[in-house]
Amino acid sequence: MKEWITKIWRPSVDGCRMLLLDSLRVHKMASIRELLEDECSTQVQYIPPGVTGLSQPMDVSVMRTFKRKIEDLYVKYHTEHPFPRTPLSDA
């Protein structure tokens, strides 16, 4: 997260900004918030947990279906083409 802030966010900031973050633990770390607020002139706000369906309807309606289809294809492929076994001598 710190790398993204310093390499991507900071160079793009021109004046005061607000950044909306979800409730991922790393987003709520004091060091992350301080870096954004103190060094990047960024006000941090958090999206409450459980509101993805309201705030990102495409994530719920389209991406969920897409991800489920990809997972099904992955499982089907690896059911038909099992991973090779590693000999105990190589473990």
N, C-alpha and C positions, 0 to 999 in steps of 0.2 A: 504494500500500500504506500509506504514512504517513497519507494522508487517511482511509482505512478505520479504521486504528488509532485516530486521534484523534477521529473523529466517531462511530464505531460501537462499537468494542471498548472503549475507555477508559471511556465513560459506562456501559457495562454491567458493568464489573468492580466487584465488591464483595468485597474481600479478595483472597487469593492465588488464582490460576488457573493452569491448564495449557492450552496451545494446541498442538494437533497440526497441523503444516504439511507439505505435500508438498515435494518437492525442487526446486521452482521456484527459479531463481537469485535472484530478488528476495527470496524468503522467507529465504534464507541470508545476506543482506547483514548485515554487522555492525551497521550503523545501525538496521536493522529489529529485530534481536534485542535490541539495547541499549534501544531505545524501549519494546519490550514488557516487558523485564525490569525496567528502571530506573523507568519512568514508569507502568507499568500493573500492577506486581506479578504478572507473568505468566511462568511457566516455559515455555520453548519446547522442544518435542521435534519431531523430524523423522521422517516416515514414510519408510522406505527405498525407493529407486527400484524399480519393478517389482513392487510388491505391491498394486497397485490391485485386481486380480482377487480377492485375498483380503480386503482391507479394505473394498472397495466393490463387492460382487457385482452390485448393481443397475446400476452404471455399465457393467459389462462385459456383462451379459445383456440389459438393457432399453434403456439409453441408446445403446449402440453401434448396435443395430438401428434405433432411432428416428433417430439422426443420419444413418445411412447412407440411410434412406428419404427423409429431408428433402433430403439432397444429391442423390439420384437425381431427385427431383421438381424441384429447382432446375435441374439440368443439362437435364432434359427440357424444362422451360418455356423456358429460354433458347436451346435448340436450335431450338425451334419459333417463338420470338419473339426474334430477335436484337436485341442492343443497337443503337440507331441509331448510324450512323457520324458522327464529328465531322469537319466539313470542315477541310481543312488551314489555311484562312484563320482559323479559330477556335482553332487549337491553340497 
